[in-house]
Amino acid sequence: MEKRKHPRIPVHGMSIDVSDGIGCCSGDVRDVSRVGLCLVDMAKRFGKNIDAYTVVASSGEKYFKFRVRPRWERAGRLSKRVGVEIEEAPWQWTEYVMSLEAQQRL
């Protein structure tokens, strides 16, 4: 049973650049919510033992920058997926996700 307060919304074409303060890597976003993201295709060795990242997400001409905390991680053979929680989502992000929610209801 899904216990999320805000539903996940699948996205296509959103990419990310992530920094842990030591290194950086790129990846993609699988889904979003008002308070989190699922990051995919991230380097398997990135961010070990780090409790917060800085993420810059881009979708078309829209860019969002925020601090996130990892909540879960699933490692594959070459890459990993990471579920992150946005510490303080900027209002632009909230508006963007709300527009995606409205599109899903149509």
C-alpha positions as CSV (number, residue, x, y, z in Angstrom):
1,M,0.0,0.0,0.0
2,E,1.3,3.4,-1.0
3,K,1.8,5.6,2.1
4,R,2.9,8.8,0.3
5,K,1.3,12.1,1.1
6,H,2.2,13.4,-2.4
7,P,1.9,11.0,-5.4
8,R,4.7,10.3,-7.7
9,I,4.4,11.6,-11.3
10,P,6.4,9.9,-14.1
11,V,8.6,12.4,-16.1
12,H,10.4,12.1,-19.4
13,G,13.4,14.1,-20.5
14,M,14.4,15.6,-17.1
15,S,18.1,15.3,-16.4
16,I,20.1,16.1,-13.3
17,D,23.5,17.1,-12.2
18,V,24.3,16.1,-8.7
19,S,27.1,17.2,-6.3
20,D,27.9,15.7,-2.9
21,G,30.5,18.4,-2.2
22,I,33.3,16.1,-3.2
23,G,32.4,14.9,-6.7
24,C,29.6,15.2,-9.2
25,C,27.7,13.1,-11.6
26,S,24.8,13.3,-14.1
27,G,21.7,11.2,-14.4
28,D,18.0,11.3,-15.2
29,V,14.8,11.7,-13.2
30,R,12.3,8.8,-13.3
31,D,9.5,10.5,-11.3
32,V,8.8,13.5,-9.1
33,S,6.5,14.7,-6.3
34,R,6.2,18.0,-4.5
35,V,8.8,16.8,-2.0
36,G,11.0,14.4,-3.8
37,L,12.5,12.8,-6.9
38,C,13.7,9.4,-8.0
39,L,17.1,9.8,-9.6
40,V,18.2,7.1,-12.0
41,D,21.3,6.2,-14.1
42,M,23.6,7.6,-11.4
43,A,27.2,6.4,-11.0
44,K,27.2,3.5,-8.7
45,R,30.1,4.8,-6.6
46,F,28.7,8.4,-6.3
47,G,27.8,9.8,-2.9
48,K,28.8,6.9,-0.6
49,N,28.2,7.9,3.1
50,I,27.0,11.4,2.2
51,D,23.8,12.6,3.9
52,A,22.9,15.5,1.5
53,Y,23.4,16.5,-2.1
54,T,22.9,19.5,-4.3
55,V,20.8,18.8,-7.3
56,V,20.2,20.8,-10.5
57,A,17.3,19.4,-12.4
58,S,16.5,20.5,-16.0
59,S,13.5,19.9,-18.1
60,G,13.4,21.8,-21.4
61,E,14.0,25.4,-20.5
62,K,13.2,25.0,-16.8
63,Y,15.9,24.6,-14.2
64,F,15.5,23.8,-10.5
65,K,18.3,23.8,-7.8
66,F,17.8,22.3,-4.4
67,R,19.4,20.4,-1.5
68,V,18.2,16.8,-1.1
69,R,18.6,14.0,1.4
70,P,18.8,10.4,0.2
71,R,15.9,8.2,1.5
72,W,16.6,4.9,-0.2
73,E,19.1,3.5,-2.8
74,R,18.9,0.5,-5.2
75,A,22.2,-0.5,-6.9
76,G,22.3,-2.3,-10.2
77,R,25.4,-3.7,-12.0
78,L,26.6,-0.4,-13.4
79,S,24.4,2.3,-11.9
80,K,22.0,3.0,-9.1
81,R,18.6,4.6,-8.4
82,V,18.2,6.9,-5.4
83,G,15.0,8.3,-3.9
84,V,15.7,11.7,-2.5
85,E,13.6,14.1,-0.3
86,I,13.8,17.8,-1.1
87,E,14.8,19.8,2.0
88,E,13.2,23.1,1.1
89,A,11.4,23.0,-2.3
90,P,11.4,26.3,-4.0
91,W,8.0,27.6,-5.0
92,Q,8.9,27.3,-8.7
93,W,9.3,23.5,-8.1
94,T,6.0,23.2,-6.3
95,E,4.2,25.1,-9.2
96,Y,5.9,22.9,-11.8
97,V,4.8,19.7,-10.0
98,M,1.3,21.0,-9.5
99,S,1.1,21.7,-13.2
100,L,2.1,18.0,-13.9
101,E,-0.5,16.9,-11.4
102,A,-3.2,18.9,-13.2
103,Q,-2.1,17.4,-16.6
104,Q,-2.4,13.9,-15.1
105,R,-6.0,14.5,-14.1
106,L,-7.1,15.4,-17.6
